[in-house]
């Protein structure tokens, strides 16, 4: 996910404007049908790398809209 977020913004020299959700940056993000950051009791992600392709995007926000 970092490749698609902060690292992607960094490669395009946009890390001061995009790539993470913090005050002062554009709010570009998606609302998905699964929490891709959720972990089990052992610290393993519940959605594995190979399952990320199956996560459905419900809504996309670009520049906060």
PDBQT receptor file of N, H, CA, C and O in Angstrom, charges set to zero:
ATOM      1  N   UNK A   1       0.806  -1.198   0.000  1.00  0.00    +0.000 N 
ATOM      2  CA  UNK A   1       0.000   0.000   0.000  1.00  0.00    +0.000 C 
ATOM      3  C   UNK A   1       0.850   1.264   0.000  1.00  0.00    +0.000 C 
ATOM      4  O   UNK A   1       0.461   2.284  -0.567  1.00  0.00    +0.000 OA
ATOM      5  N   UNK A   2       2.015   1.188   0.641  1.00  0.00    +0.000 N 
ATOM      6  H   UNK A   2       2.332   0.359   1.102  1.00  0.00    +0.000 HD
ATOM      7  CA  UNK A   2       2.882   2.369   0.636  1.00  0.00    +0.000 C 
ATOM      8  C   UNK A   2       3.344   2.713  -0.781  1.00  0.00    +0.000 C 
ATOM      9  O   UNK A   2       3.550   3.882  -1.106  1.00  0.00    +0.000 OA
ATOM     10  N   UNK A   3       3.503   1.696  -1.612  1.00  0.00    +0.000 N 
ATOM     11  H   UNK A   3       3.336   0.746  -1.347  1.00  0.00    +0.000 HD
ATOM     12  CA  UNK A   3       3.900   1.944  -3.002  1.00  0.00    +0.000 C 
ATOM     13  C   UNK A   3       2.860   2.803  -3.700  1.00  0.00    +0.000 C 
ATOM     14  O   UNK A   3       3.200   3.664  -4.512  1.00  0.00    +0.000 OA
ATOM     15  N   UNK A   4       1.584   2.569  -3.381  1.00  0.00    +0.000 N 
ATOM     16  H   UNK A   4       1.308   1.871  -2.721  1.00  0.00    +0.000 HD
ATOM     17  CA  UNK A   4       0.502   3.297  -4.040  1.00  0.00    +0.000 C 
ATOM     18  C   UNK A   4       0.160   4.615  -3.356  1.00  0.00    +0.000 C 
ATOM     19  O   UNK A   4      -0.604   5.406  -3.909  1.00  0.00    +0.000 OA
ATOM     20  N   UNK A   5       0.700   4.868  -2.182  1.00  0.00    +0.000 N 
ATOM     21  H   UNK A   5       1.320   4.226  -1.733  1.00  0.00    +0.000 HD
ATOM     22  CA  UNK A   5       0.337   6.075  -1.439  1.00  0.00    +0.000 C 
ATOM     23  C   UNK A   5       1.532   7.008  -1.302  1.00  0.00    +0.000 C 
ATOM     24  O   UNK A   5       1.861   7.732  -2.242  1.00  0.00    +0.000 OA
ATOM     25  N   UNK A   6       2.174   7.000  -0.162  1.00  0.00    +0.000 N 
ATOM     26  H   UNK A   6       1.907   6.411   0.601  1.00  0.00    +0.000 HD
ATOM     27  CA  UNK A   6       3.235   7.963   0.104  1.00  0.00    +0.000 C 
ATOM     28  C   UNK A   6       4.436   7.773  -0.817  1.00  0.00    +0.000 C 
ATOM     29  O   UNK A   6       5.050   8.756  -1.232  1.00  0.00    +0.000 OA
ATOM     30  N   UNK A   7       4.782   6.532  -1.143  1.00  0.00    +0.000 N 
ATOM     31  H   UNK A   7       4.283   5.733  -0.806  1.00  0.00    +0.000 HD
ATOM     32  CA  UNK A   7       5.926   6.319  -2.042  1.00  0.00    +0.000 C 
ATOM     33  C   UNK A   7       5.621   6.798  -3.461  1.00  0.00    +0.000 C 
ATOM     34  O   UNK A   7       6.492   7.349  -4.134  1.00  0.00    +0.000 OA
ATOM     35  N   UNK A   8       4.382   6.586  -3.913  1.00  0.00    +0.000 N 
ATOM     36  H   UNK A   8       3.675   6.138  -3.366  1.00  0.00    +0.000 HD
ATOM     37  CA  UNK A   8       3.984   7.086  -5.228  1.00  0.00    +0.000 C 
ATOM     38  C   UNK A   8       4.016   8.604  -5.273  1.00  0.00    +0.000 C 
ATOM     39  O   UNK A   8       4.474   9.192  -6.252  1.00  0.00    +0.000 OA
ATOM     40  N   UNK A   9       3.532   9.236  -4.217  1.00  0.00    +0.000 N 
ATOM     41  H   UNK A   9       3.161   8.758  -3.421  1.00  0.00    +0.000 HD
ATOM     42  CA  UNK A   9       3.565  10.700  -4.141  1.00  0.00    +0.000 C 
ATOM     43  C   UNK A   9       5.011  11.197  -4.138  1.00  0.00    +0.000 C 
ATOM     44  O   UNK A   9       5.334  12.194  -4.784  1.00  0.00    +0.000 OA
ATOM     45  N   UNK A  10       5.872  10.498  -3.412  1.00  0.00    +0.000 N 
ATOM     46  H   UNK A  10       5.611   9.688  -2.888  1.00  0.00    +0.000 HD
ATOM     47  CA  UNK A  10       7.289  10.872  -3.347  1.00  0.00    +0.000 C 
ATOM     48  C   UNK A  10       7.939  10.801  -4.729  1.00  0.00    +0.000 C 
ATOM     49  O   UNK A  10       8.690  11.698  -5.112  1.00  0.00    +0.000 OA
ATOM     50  N   UNK A  11       7.652   9.742  -5.471  1.00  0.00    +0.000 N 
ATOM     51  H   UNK A  11       7.041   9.013  -5.160  1.00  0.00    +0.000 HD
ATOM     52  CA  UNK A  11       8.244   9.592  -6.803  1.00  0.00    +0.000 C 
ATOM     53  C   UNK A  11       7.803  10.699  -7.754  1.00  0.00    +0.000 C 
ATOM     54  O   UNK A  11       8.534  11.066  -8.674  1.00  0.00    +0.000 OA
ATOM     55  N   UNK A  12       6.614  11.222  -7.528  1.00  0.00    +0.000 N 
ATOM     56  H   UNK A  12       6.021  10.924  -6.780  1.00  0.00    +0.000 HD
ATOM     57  CA  UNK A  12       6.114  12.307  -8.378  1.00  0.00    +0.000 C 
ATOM     58  C   UNK A  12       6.403  13.684  -7.770  1.00  0.00    +0.000 C 
ATOM     59  O   UNK A  12       5.916  14.702  -8.261  1.00  0.00    +0.000 OA
ATOM     60  N   UNK A  13       7.202  13.703  -6.693  1.00  0.00    +0.000 N 
ATOM     61  H   UNK A  13       7.597  12.876  -6.294  1.00  0.00    +0.000 HD
ATOM     62  CA  UNK A  13       7.560  14.937  -5.985  1.00  0.00    +0.000 C 
ATOM     63  C   UNK A  13       6.316  15.666  -5.464  1.00  0.00    +0.000 C 
ATOM     64  O   UNK A  13       6.265  16.896  -5.467  1.00  0.00    +0.000 OA
ATOM     65  N   UNK A  14       5.311  14.897  -5.016  1.00  0.00    +0.000 N 
ATOM     66  H   UNK A  14       5.353  13.898  -5.013  1.00  0.00    +0.000 HD
ATOM     67  CA  UNK A  14       4.077  15.463  -4.483  1.00  0.00    +0.000 C 
ATOM     68  C   UNK A  14       3.856  15.091  -3.016  1.00  0.00    +0.000 C 
ATOM     69  O   UNK A  14       2.753  15.260  -2.497  1.00  0.00    +0.000 OA
ATOM     70  N   UNK A  15       4.889  14.588  -2.350  1.00  0.00    +0.000 N 
ATOM     71  H   UNK A  15       5.784  14.451  -2.772  1.00  0.00    +0.000 HD
ATOM     72  CA  UNK A  15       4.722  14.099  -0.978  1.00  0.00    +0.000 C 
ATOM     73  C   UNK A  15       4.335  15.199   0.005  1.00  0.00    +0.000 C 
ATOM     74  O   UNK A  15       3.825  14.896   1.083  1.00  0.00    +0.000 OA
ATOM     75  N   UNK A  16       4.561  16.472  -0.337  1.00  0.00    +0.000 N 
ATOM     76  H   UNK A  16       4.975  16.719  -1.213  1.00  0.00    +0.000 HD
ATOM     77  CA  UNK A  16       4.145  17.565   0.550  1.00  0.00    +0.000 C 
ATOM     78  C   UNK A  16       2.656  17.873   0.396  1.00  0.00    +0.000 C 
ATOM     79  O   UNK A  16       2.063  18.532   1.250  1.00  0.00    +0.000 OA
ATOM     80  N   UNK A  17       2.048  17.390  -0.703  1.00  0.00    +0.000 N 
ATOM     81  H   UNK A  17       2.529  16.854  -1.397  1.00  0.00    +0.000 HD
ATOM     82  CA  UNK A  17       0.638  17.663  -0.989  1.00  0.00    +0.000 C 
ATOM     83  C   UNK A  17      -0.245  16.426  -0.879  1.00  0.00    +0.000 C 
ATOM     84  O   UNK A  17      -1.426  16.536  -0.553  1.00  0.00    +0.000 OA
ATOM     85  N   UNK A  18       0.327  15.235  -1.154  1.00  0.00    +0.000 N 
ATOM     86  H   UNK A  18       1.287  15.146  -1.419  1.00  0.00    +0.000 HD
ATOM     87  CA  UNK A  18      -0.465  14.013  -1.268  1.00  0.00    +0.000 C 
ATOM     88  C   UNK A  18       0.272  12.830  -0.655  1.00  0.00    +0.000 C 
ATOM     89  O   UNK A  18       1.433  12.948  -0.264  1.00  0.00    +0.000 OA
ATOM     90  N   UNK A  19      -0.410  11.688  -0.572  1.00  0.00    +0.000 N 
ATOM     91  H   UNK A  19      -1.353  11.592  -0.889  1.00  0.00    +0.000 HD
ATOM     92  CA  UNK A  19       0.244  10.449  -0.168  1.00  0.00    +0.000 C 
ATOM     93  C   UNK A  19      -0.051   9.995   1.241  1.00  0.00    +0.000 C 
ATOM     94  O   UNK A  19       0.189   8.834   1.575  1.00  0.00    +0.000 OA
ATOM     95  N   UNK A  20      -0.568  10.885   2.082  1.00  0.00    +0.000 N 
ATOM     96  H   UNK A  20      -0.762  11.827   1.811  1.00  0.00    +0.000 HD
ATOM     97  CA  UNK A  20      -0.956  10.518   3.440  1.00  0.00    +0.000 C 
ATOM     98  C   UNK A  20      -2.075  11.450   3.881  1.00  0.00    +0.000 C 
ATOM     99  O   UNK A  20      -2.244  12.538   3.332  1.00  0.00    +0.000 OA
ATOM    100  N   UNK A  21      -2.830  11.017   4.869  1.00  0.00    +0.000 N 
ATOM    101  H   UNK A  21      -2.693  10.132   5.316  1.00  0.00    +0.000 HD
ATOM    102  CA  UNK A  21      -3.952  11.812   5.365  1.00  0.00    +0.000 C 
ATOM    103  C   UNK A  21      -3.489  12.573   6.606  1.00  0.00    +0.000 C 
ATOM    104  O   UNK A  21      -3.508  12.046   7.719  1.00  0.00    +0.000 OA
ATOM    105  N   UNK A  22      -3.078  13.807   6.394  1.00  0.00    +0.000 N 
ATOM    106  H   UNK A  22      -3.063  14.235   5.490  1.00  0.00    +0.000 HD
ATOM    107  CA  UNK A  22      -2.665  14.688   7.481  1.00  0.00    +0.000 C 
ATOM    108  C   UNK A  22      -3.166  16.097   7.167  1.00  0.00    +0.000 C 
ATOM    109  O   UNK A  22      -3.409  16.411   6.001  1.00  0.00    +0.000 OA
ATOM    110  N   UNK A  23      -3.327  16.950   8.180  1.00  0.00    +0.000 N 
ATOM    111  H   UNK A  23      -3.130  16.695   9.126  1.00  0.00    +0.000 HD
ATOM    112  CA  UNK A  23      -3.779  18.313   7.926  1.00  0.00    +0.000 C 
ATOM    113  C   UNK A  23      -2.877  19.031   6.929  1.00  0.00    +0.000 C 
ATOM    114  O   UNK A  23      -1.651  18.945   7.005  1.00  0.00    +0.000 OA
ATOM    115  N   UNK A  24      -3.500  19.736   6.001  1.00  0.00    +0.000 N 
ATOM    116  H   UNK A  24      -4.495  19.806   5.940  1.00  0.00    +0.000 HD
ATOM    117  CA  UNK A  24      -2.755  20.509   5.007  1.00  0.00    +0.000 C 
ATOM    118  C   UNK A  24      -2.539  19.798   3.690  1.00  0.00    +0.000 C 
ATOM    119  O   UNK A  24      -2.148  20.429   2.708  1.00  0.00    +0.000 OA
ATOM    120  N   UNK A  25      -2.787  18.490   3.647  1.00  0.00    +0.000 N 
ATOM    121  H   UNK A  25      -3.105  17.979   4.445  1.00  0.00    +0.000 HD
ATOM    122  CA  UNK A  25      -2.647  17.744   2.392  1.00  0.00    +0.000 C 
ATOM    123  C   UNK A  25      -4.019  17.514   1.772  1.00  0.00    +0.000 C 
ATOM    124  O   UNK A  25      -5.042  17.536   2.456  1.00  0.00    +0.000 OA
ATOM    125  N   UNK A  26      -4.015  17.292   0.460  1.00  0.00    +0.000 N 
ATOM    126  H   UNK A  26      -3.184  17.273  -0.095  1.00  0.00    +0.000 HD
ATOM    127  CA  UNK A  26      -5.259  16.935  -0.216  1.00  0.00    +0.000 C 
ATOM    128  C   UNK A  26      -5.756  15.603   0.327  1.00  0.00    +0.000 C 
ATOM    129  O   UNK A  26      -4.966  14.701   0.605  1.00  0.00    +0.000 OA
ATOM    130  N   UNK A  27      -7.054  15.489   0.472  1.00  0.00    +0.000 N 
ATOM    131  H   UNK A  27      -7.695  16.222   0.246  1.00  0.00    +0.000 HD
ATOM    132  CA  UNK A  27      -7.646  14.251   0.992  1.00  0.00    +0.000 C 
ATOM    133  C   UNK A  27      -8.030  13.358  -0.179  1.00  0.00    +0.000 C 
ATOM    134  O   UNK A  27      -9.175  13.374  -0.631  1.00  0.00    +0.000 OA
ATOM    135  N   UNK A  28      -7.080  12.586  -0.665  1.00  0.00    +0.000 N 
ATOM    136  H   UNK A  28      -6.149  12.572  -0.297  1.00  0.00    +0.000 HD
ATOM    137  CA  UNK A  28      -7.312  11.609  -1.725  1.00  0.00    +0.000 C 
ATOM    138  C   UNK A  28      -7.313  10.233  -1.076  1.00  0.00    +0.000 C 
ATOM    139  O   UNK A  28      -6.283   9.788  -0.569  1.00  0.00    +0.000 OA
ATOM    140  N   UNK A  29      -8.450   9.556  -1.083  1.00  0.00    +0.000 N 
ATOM    141  H   UNK A  29      -9.287   9.917  -1.494  1.00  0.00    +0.000 HD
ATOM    142  CA  UNK A  29      -8.517   8.236  -0.468  1.00  0.00    +0.000 C 
ATOM    143  C   UNK A  29      -9.746   7.498  -0.973  1.00  0.00    +0.000 C 
ATOM    144  O   UNK A  29     -10.606   8.068  -1.644  1.00  0.00    +0.000 OA
ATOM    145  N   UNK A  30      -9.808   6.219  -0.634  1.00  0.00    +0.000 N 
ATOM    146  H   UNK A  30      -9.109   5.755  -0.089  1.00  0.00    +0.000 HD
ATOM    147  CA  UNK A  30     -10.957   5.403  -1.005  1.00  0.00    +0.000 C 
ATOM    148  C   UNK A  30     -11.631   4.880   0.251  1.00  0.00    +0.000 C 
ATOM    149  O   UNK A  30     -11.022   4.792   1.317  1.00  0.00    +0.000 OA
ATOM    150  N   UNK A  31     -12.897   4.535   0.100  1.00  0.00    +0.000 N 
ATOM    151  H   UNK A  31     -13.392   4.606  -0.766  1.00  0.00    +0.000 HD
ATOM    152  CA  UNK A  31     -13.652   3.829   1.130  1.00  0.00    +0.000 C 
ATOM    153  C   UNK A  31     -13.870   2.433   0.578  1.00  0.00    +0.000 C 
ATOM    154  O   UNK A  31     -14.492   2.274  -0.472  1.00  0.00    +0.000 OA
ATOM    155  N   UNK A  32     -13.364   1.414   1.272  1.00  0.00    +0.000 N 
ATOM    156  H   UNK A  32     -12.859   1.543   2.124  1.00  0.00    +0.000 HD
ATOM    157  CA  UNK A  32     -13.396   0.042   0.764  1.00  0.00    +0.000 C 
ATOM    158  C   UNK A  32     -14.326  -0.834   1.596  1.00  0.00    +0.000 C 
ATOM    159  O   UNK A  32     -14.728  -0.472   2.702  1.00  0.00    +0.000 OA
ATOM    160  N   UNK A  33     -14.656  -1.997   1.034  1.00  0.00    +0.000 N 
ATOM    161  H   UNK A  33     -14.330  -2.291   0.135  1.00  0.00    +0.000 HD
ATOM    162  CA  UNK A  33     -15.570  -2.915   1.723  1.00  0.00    +0.000 C 
ATOM    163  C   UNK A  33     -14.883  -3.752   2.793  1.00  0.00    +0.000 C 
ATOM    164  O   UNK A  33     -15.547  -4.503   3.508  1.00  0.00    +0.000 OA
ATOM    165  N   UNK A  34     -13.561  -3.633   2.913  1.00  0.00    +0.000 N 
ATOM    166  H   UNK A  34     -13.022  -3.023   2.333  1.00  0.00    +0.000 HD
ATOM    167  CA  UNK A  34     -12.812  -4.361   3.939  1.00  0.00    +0.000 C 
ATOM    168  C   UNK A  34     -11.742  -3.449   4.523  1.00  0.00    +0.000 C 
ATOM    169  O   UNK A  34     -11.229  -2.563   3.839  1.00  0.00    +0.000 OA
ATOM    170  N   UNK A  35     -11.414  -3.666   5.771  1.00  0.00    +0.000 N 
ATOM    171  H   UNK A  35     -11.831  -4.386   6.327  1.00  0.00    +0.000 HD
ATOM    172  CA  UNK A  35     -10.340  -2.924   6.414  1.00  0.00    +0.000 C 
ATOM    173  C   UNK A  35      -9.023  -3.623   6.095  1.00  0.00    +0.000 C 
ATOM    174  O   UNK A  35      -8.705  -4.658   6.679  1.00  0.00    +0.000 OA
ATOM    175  N   UNK A  36      -8.265  -3.056   5.170  1.00  0.00    +0.000 N 
ATOM    176  H   UNK A  36      -8.523  -2.214   4.695  1.00  0.00    +0.000 HD
ATOM    177  CA  UNK A  36      -7.029  -3.706   4.717  1.00  0.00    +0.000 C 
ATOM    178  C   UNK A  36      -5.893  -3.563   5.729  1.00  0.00    +0.000 C 
ATOM    179  O   UNK A  36      -4.822  -4.137   5.536  1.00  0.00    +0.000 OA
ATOM    180  N   UNK A  37      -6.114  -2.806   6.802  1.00  0.00    +0.000 N 
ATOM    181  H   UNK A  37      -6.984  -2.339   6.959  1.00  0.00    +0.000 HD
ATOM    182  CA  UNK A  37      -5.097  -2.646   7.832  1.00  0.00    +0.000 C 
ATOM    183  C   UNK A  37      -5.391  -3.476   9.076  1.00  0.00    +0.000 C 
ATOM    184  O   UNK A  37      -4.583  -3.492  10.005  1.00  0.00    +0.000 OA
ATOM    185  N   UNK A  38      -6.532  -4.166   9.113  1.00  0.00    +0.000 N 
ATOM    186  H   UNK A  38      -7.188  -4.152   8.359  1.00  0.00    +0.000 HD
ATOM    187  CA  UNK A  38      -6.903  -4.972  10.284  1.00  0.00    +0.000 C 
ATOM    188  C   UNK A  38      -5.957  -6.160  10.432  1.00  0.00    +0.000 C 
ATOM    189  O   UNK A  38      -5.556  -6.787   9.452  1.00  0.00    +0.000 OA
ATOM    190  N   UNK A  39      -5.615  -6.451  11.689  1.00  0.00    +0.000 N 
ATOM    191  H   UNK A  39      -5.941  -5.941  12.485  1.00  0.00    +0.000 HD
ATOM    192  CA  UNK A  39      -4.714  -7.567  11.983  1.00  0.00    +0.000 C 
ATOM    193  C   UNK A  39      -5.371  -8.530  12.958  1.00  0.00    +0.000 C 
ATOM    194  O   UNK A  39      -6.267  -8.152  13.713  1.00  0.00    +0.000 OA
ATOM    195  N   UNK A  40      -4.916  -9.778  12.933  1.00  0.00    +0.000 N 
ATOM    196  H   UNK A  40      -4.188 -10.085  12.320  1.00  0.00    +0.000 HD
ATOM    197  CA  UNK A  40      -5.397 -10.770  13.893  1.00  0.00    +0.000 C 
ATOM    198  C   UNK A  40      -4.577 -10.666  15.176  1.00  0.00    +0.000 C 
ATOM    199  O   UNK A  40      -3.717  -9.792  15.288  1.00  0.00    +0.000 OA
ATOM    200  N   UNK A  41      -4.830 -11.536  16.132  1.00  0.00    +0.000 N 
ATOM    201  H   UNK A  41      -5.529 -12.245  16.041  1.00  0.00    +0.000 HD
ATOM    202  CA  UNK A  41      -4.138 -11.511  17.413  1.00  0.00    +0.000 C 
ATOM    203  C   UNK A  41      -2.642 -11.725  17.326  1.00  0.00    +0.000 C 
ATOM    204  O   UNK A  41      -1.917 -11.385  18.261  1.00  0.00    +0.000 OA
ATOM    205  N   UNK A  42      -2.163 -12.285  16.218  1.00  0.00    +0.000 N 
ATOM    206  H   UNK A  42      -2.753 -12.561  15.459  1.00  0.00    +0.000 HD
ATOM    207  CA  UNK A  42      -0.732 -12.534  16.032  1.00  0.00    +0.000 C 
ATOM    208  C   UNK A  42      -0.038 -11.428  15.244  1.00  0.00    +0.000 C 
ATOM    209  O   UNK A  42       1.161 -11.510  14.976  1.00  0.00    +0.000 OA
ATOM    210  N   UNK A  43      -0.796 -10.391  14.872  1.00  0.00    +0.000 N 
ATOM    211  H   UNK A  43      -1.769 -10.325  15.090  1.00  0.00    +0.000 HD
ATOM    212  CA  UNK A  43      -0.204  -9.289  14.115  1.00  0.00    +0.000 C 
ATOM    213  C   UNK A  43      -0.192  -9.491  12.616  1.00  0.00    +0.000 C 
ATOM    214  O   UNK A  43       0.424  -8.708  11.893  1.00  0.00    +0.000 OA
ATOM    215  N   UNK A  44      -0.868 -10.536  12.130  1.00  0.00    +0.000 N 
ATOM    216  H   UNK A  44      -1.368 -11.172  12.717  1.00  0.00    +0.000 HD
ATOM    217  CA  UNK A  44      -0.940 -10.789  10.693  1.00  0.00    +0.000 C 
ATOM    218  C   UNK A  44      -2.127 -10.038  10.102  1.00  0.00    +0.000 C 
ATOM    219  O   UNK A  44      -3.192  -9.965  10.714  1.00  0.00    +0.000 OA
ATOM    220  N   UNK A  45      -1.939  -9.490   8.926  1.00  0.00    +0.000 N 
ATOM    221  H   UNK A  45      -1.073  -9.550   8.428  1.00  0.00    +0.000 HD
ATOM    222  CA  UNK A  45      -3.037  -8.790   8.256  1.00  0.00    +0.000 C 
ATOM    223  C   UNK A  45      -4.138  -9.780   7.900  1.00  0.00    +0.000 C 
ATOM    224  O   UNK A  45      -3.865 -10.882   7.424  1.00  0.00    +0.000 OA
ATOM    225  N   UNK A  46      -5.385  -9.379   8.134  1.00  0.00    +0.000 N 
ATOM    226  H   UNK A  46      -5.607  -8.484   8.521  1.00  0.00    +0.000 HD
ATOM    227  CA  UNK A  46      -6.523 -10.236   7.801  1.00  0.00    +0.000 C 
ATOM    228  C   UNK A  46      -6.727 -10.318   6.284  1.00  0.00    +0.000 C 
ATOM    229  O   UNK A  46      -7.147 -11.354   5.769  1.00  0.00    +0.000 OA
ATOM    230  N   UNK A  47      -6.436  -9.246   5.585  1.00  0.00    +0.000 N 
ATOM    231  H   UNK A  47      -6.095  -8.405   6.004  1.00  0.00    +0.000 HD
ATOM    232  CA  UNK A  47      -6.475  -9.252   4.118  1.00  0.00    +0.000 C 
ATOM    233  C   UNK A  47      -5.038  -9.420   3.652  1.00  0.00    +0.000 C 
ATOM    234  O   UNK A  47      -4.205  -8.538   3.862  1.00  0.00    +0.000 OA
ATOM    235  N   UNK A  48      -4.749 -10.545   3.024  1.00  0.00    +0.000 N 
ATOM    236  H   UNK A  48      -5.426 -11.261   2.854  1.00  0.00    +0.000 HD
ATOM    237  CA  UNK A  48      -3.379 -10.824   2.576  1.00  0.00    +0.000 C 
ATOM    238  C   UNK A  48      -3.067 -10.056   1.298  1.00  0.00    +0.000 C 
ATOM    239  O   UNK A  48      -3.968  -9.535   0.640  1.00  0.00    +0.000 OA
ATOM    240  N   UNK A  49      -1.798  -9.992   0.955  1.00  0.00    +0.000 N 
ATOM    241  H   UNK A  49      -1.066 -10.416   1.489  1.00  0.00    +0.000 HD
ATOM    242  CA  UNK A  49      -1.385  -9.315  -0.274  1.00  0.00    +0.000 C 
ATOM    243  C   UNK A  49      -2.128  -9.851  -1.484  1.00  0.00    +0.000 C 
ATOM    244  O   UNK A  49      -2.561  -9.078  -2.339  1.00  0.00    +0.000 OA
ATOM    245  N   UNK A  50      -2.279 -11.163  -1.567  1.00  0.00    +0.000 N 
ATOM    246  H   UNK A  50      -1.928 -11.791  -0.873  1.00  0.00    +0.000 HD
ATOM    247  CA  UNK A  50      -2.948 -11.761  -2.722  1.00  0.00    +0.000 C 
ATOM    248  C   UNK A  50      -4.449 -11.483  -2.735  1.00  0.00    +0.000 C 
ATOM    249  O   UNK A  50      -5.090 -11.623  -3.777  1.00  0.00    +0.000 OA
ATOM    250  N   UNK A  51      -5.020 -11.091  -1.591  1.00  0.00    +0.000 N 
ATOM    251  H   UNK A  51      -4.500 -10.978  -0.745  1.00  0.00    +0.000 HD
ATOM    252  CA  UNK A  51      -6.450 -10.787  -1.519  1.00  0.00    +0.000 C 
ATOM    253  C   UNK A  51      -6.753  -9.313  -1.774  1.00  0.00    +0.000 C 
ATOM    254  O   UNK A  51      -7.919  -8.950  -1.930  1.00  0.00    +0.000 OA
ATOM    255  N   UNK A  52      -5.743  -8.463  -1.820  1.00  0.00    +0.000 N 
ATOM    256  H   UNK A  52      -4.796  -8.758  -1.693  1.00  0.00    +0.000 HD
ATOM    257  CA  UNK A  52      -5.981  -7.032  -2.021  1.00  0.00    +0.000 C 
ATOM    258  C   UNK A  52      -6.740  -6.745  -3.311  1.00  0.00    +0.000 C 
ATOM    259  O   UNK A  52      -7.546  -5.816  -3.363  1.00  0.00    +0.000 OA
ATOM    260  N   UNK A  53      -6.490  -7.528  -4.337  1.00  0.00    +0.000 N 
ATOM    261  H   UNK A  53      -5.836  -8.282  -4.294  1.00  0.00    +0.000 HD
ATOM    262  CA  UNK A  53      -7.175  -7.322  -5.623  1.00  0.00    +0.000 C 
ATOM    263  C   UNK A  53      -8.678  -7.535  -5.502  1.00  0.00    +0.000 C 
ATOM    264  O   UNK A  53      -9.436  -7.017  -6.322  1.00  0.00    +0.000 OA
ATOM    265  N   UNK A  54      -9.122  -8.282  -4.505  1.00  0.00    +0.000 N 
ATOM    266  H   UNK A  54      -8.506  -8.703  -3.840  1.00  0.00    +0.000 HD
ATOM    267  CA  UNK A  54     -10.539  -8.581  -4.335  1.00  0.00    +0.000 C 
ATOM    268  C   UNK A  54     -11.279  -7.561  -3.480  1.00  0.00    +0.000 C 
ATOM    269  O   UNK A  54     -12.504  -7.623  -3.370  1.00  0.00    +0.000 OA
ATOM    270  N   UNK A  55     -10.557  -6.627  -2.874  1.00  0.00    +0.000 N 
ATOM    271  H   UNK A  55      -9.562  -6.577  -2.963  1.00  0.00    +0.000 HD
ATOM    272  CA  UNK A  55     -11.198  -5.587  -2.071  1.00  0.00    +0.000 C 
ATOM    273  C   UNK A  55     -11.933  -4.639  -3.020  1.00  0.00    +0.000 C 
ATOM    274  O   UNK A  55     -11.370  -4.156  -4.002  1.00  0.00    +0.000 OA
ATOM    275  N   UNK A  56     -13.190  -4.389  -2.705  1.00  0.00    +0.000 N 
ATOM    276  H   UNK A  56     -13.647  -4.781  -1.907  1.00  0.00    +0.000 HD
ATOM    277  CA  UNK A  56     -14.014  -3.546  -3.573  1.00  0.00    +0.000 C 
ATOM    278  C   UNK A  56     -14.028  -2.111  -3.057  1.00  0.00    +0.000 C 
ATOM    279  O   UNK A  56     -14.212  -1.863  -1.865  1.00  0.00    +0.000 OA
ATOM    280  N   UNK A  57     -13.831  -1.177  -3.976  1.00  0.00    +0.000 N 
ATOM    281  H   UNK A  57     -13.682  -1.378  -4.944  1.00  0.00    +0.000 HD
ATOM    282  CA  UNK A  57     -13.888   0.241  -3.659  1.00  0.00    +0.000 C 
ATOM    283  C   UNK A  57     -15.350   0.672  -3.681  1.00  0.00    +0.000 C 
ATOM    284  O   UNK A  57     -16.046   0.493  -4.681  1.00  0.00    +0.000 OA
ATOM    285  N   UNK A  58     -15.804   1.239  -2.572  1.00  0.00    +0.000 N 
ATOM    286  H   UNK A  58     -15.239   1.385  -1.761  1.00  0.00    +0.000 HD
ATOM    287  CA  UNK A  58     -17.182   1.697  -2.477  1.00  0.00    +0.000 C 
ATOM    288  C   UNK A  58     -17.302   3.151  -2.914  1.00  0.00    +0.000 C 
ATOM    289  O   UNK A  58     -18.260   3.527  -3.589  1.00  0.00    +0.000 OA
ATOM    290  N   UNK A  59     -16.327   3.961  -2.525  1.00  0.00    +0.000 N 
ATOM    291  H   UNK A  59     -15.549   3.655  -1.977  1.00  0.00    +0.000 HD
ATOM    292  CA  UNK A  59     -16.353   5.369  -2.891  1.00  0.00    +0.000 C 
ATOM    293  C   UNK A  59     -14.930   5.888  -2.969  1.00  0.00    +0.000 C 
ATOM    294  O   UNK A  59     -14.062   5.457  -2.211  1.00  0.00    +0.000 OA
ATOM    295  N   UNK A  60     -14.691   6.819  -3.894  1.00  0.00    +0.000 N 
ATOM    296  H   UNK A  60     -15.396   7.169  -4.510  1.00  0.00    +0.000 HD
ATOM    297  CA  UNK A  60     -13.386   7.460  -4.060  1.00  0.00    +0.000 C 
ATOM    298  C   UNK A  60     -13.514   8.936  -3.722  1.00  0.00    +0.000 C 
ATOM    299  O   UNK A  60     -14.448   9.606  -4.164  1.00  0.00    +0.000 OA
ATOM    300  N   UNK A  61     -12.575   9.435  -2.942  1.00  0.00    +0.000 N 
ATOM    301  H   UNK A  61     -11.816   8.891  -2.583  1.00  0.00    +0.000 HD
ATOM    302  CA  UNK A  61     -12.529  10.853  -2.610  1.00  0.00    +0.000 C 
ATOM    303  C   UNK A  61     -11.261  11.439  -3.235  1.00  0.00    +0.000 C 
ATOM    304  O   UNK A  61     -10.160  10.935  -3.015  1.00  0.00    +0.000 OA
ATOM    305  N   UNK A  62     -11.428  12.489  -4.004  1.00  0.00    +0.000 N 
ATOM    306  H   UNK A  62     -12.322  12.899  -4.183  1.00  0.00    +0.000 HD
ATOM    307  CA  UNK A  62     -10.299  13.157  -4.645  1.00  0.00    +0.000 C 
ATOM    308  C   UNK A  62     -10.327  14.627  -4.223  1.00  0.00    +0.000 C 
ATOM    309  O   UNK A  62     -11.309  15.335  -4.446  1.00  0.00    +0.000 OA
ATOM    310  N   UNK A  63      -9.254  15.057  -3.622  1.00  0.00    +0.000 N 
ATOM    311  H   UNK A  63      -8.457  14.482  -3.440  1.00  0.00    +0.000 HD
ATOM    312  CA  UNK A  63      -9.160  16.409  -3.071  1.00  0.00    +0.000 C 
ATOM    313  C   UNK A  63     -10.305  16.701  -2.111  1.00  0.00    +0.000 C 
ATOM    314  O   UNK A  63     -10.837  17.810  -2.073  1.00  0.00    +0.000 OA
ATOM    315  N   UNK A  64     -10.674  15.682  -1.334  1.00  0.00    +0.000 N 
ATOM    316  H   UNK A  64     -10.241  14.781  -1.365  1.00  0.00    +0.000 HD
ATOM    317  CA  UNK A  64     -11.686  15.824  -0.306  1.00  0.00    +0.000 C 
ATOM    318  C   UNK A  64     -13.121  15.791  -0.784  1.00  0.00    +0.000 C 
ATOM    319  O   UNK A  64     -14.034  16.021   0.009  1.00  0.00    +0.000 OA
ATOM    320  N   UNK A  65     -13.352  15.510  -2.068  1.00  0.00    +0.000 N 
ATOM    321  H   UNK A  65     -12.611  15.323  -2.713  1.00  0.00    +0.000 HD
ATOM    322  CA  UNK A  65     -14.715  15.509  -2.621  1.00  0.00    +0.000 C 
ATOM    323  C   UNK A  65     -15.055  14.162  -3.216  1.00  0.00    +0.000 C 
ATOM    324  O   UNK A  65     -16.159  13.974  -3.727  1.00  0.00    +0.000 OA
TER     325      UNK A  65
